[in-house]
Amino acid sequence: MNLNYFKDCLFDLINEWDSLDITDIEVQDRSDTITITVRDGSIFEIKCKAIYEYSNSDAEKNSRLFP
């Protein structure tokens, strides 16, 4: 999974979370952050960072190492 796909999924998850009483969600793709404003005026920021992105080439390497 790559970072952009993860951010999209995280946005959808946050957007559907009714109990948070969210009034606004902003995604800043260049800085990989999601800013969330809730009804009481509080603002939170989530910074997304990929530590490791698994890819198909990794799967091919693993299949050769562990048949």
Sequence and secondary structure as in RCSB ss.txt:
>XXXX:A:sequence
MNLNYFKDCLFDLINEWDSLDITDIEVQDRSDTITITVRDGSIFEIKCKAIYEYSNSDAEKNSRLFP
>XXXX:A:secstr
  HHHHHHHHHHHHHT GGG EEEEEEETTTTEEEEEETTS EEEEE   S    HHHHHHHHHH  
